């Protein structure tokens, strides 16, 4: 069973056949009903699928994940596109007990982001891109988390700013992009002292020299820093003084200036 958009790899482990990798996406998914997709999900869960990629057509199906028959306990890697997080997730003891990598594109999280993240105790990498109904990102008690990417979430009410709270002692890389808000990322809500790479794009915000100082002070082991904003609160000719023993790469970008 293998083609460009629906593929899987099967191995035998301790006398049981297991699916290591399964992917389902366009254009095959466009020809399927919800029941068809449920059938595939039922099949792969019977074979303890390890890596699942489910990329539904944009604004086509609004497929609920996980389906009722799906056991998420075997998943190590999960990638979803254009799906809806099923509210039944909080009505049963669903634990992603082995999940290490979670990637979500255009996924409607139904306000259940906190519930989802709290059920992924071994999570190492998290990618949230253009997701919906996720006004509050909270990641606590995630000691294995090393990489986070949060890009342009979709909000039903553009007047309500997104809040962001991370307590991840071993986080090494954070990319945060948001253009809708005038307020920069609140660094007091990012408790990741060992962070080494920070890439923040706030195209609707003004960033001051003091904000840059706080970034360097808050993350003493930072090696790579990228800041993008609508404008900066200092003149182009002003000298920027930073004191850091670890910082080796610095890139500051505004619509009117580019500083290295």
Order of alpha helices (4+ residues) and beta strands (2+ residues): beta-beta-alpha-beta-beta-beta-beta-beta-alpha-beta-beta-beta-beta-beta-beta-beta-alpha-beta-beta-beta
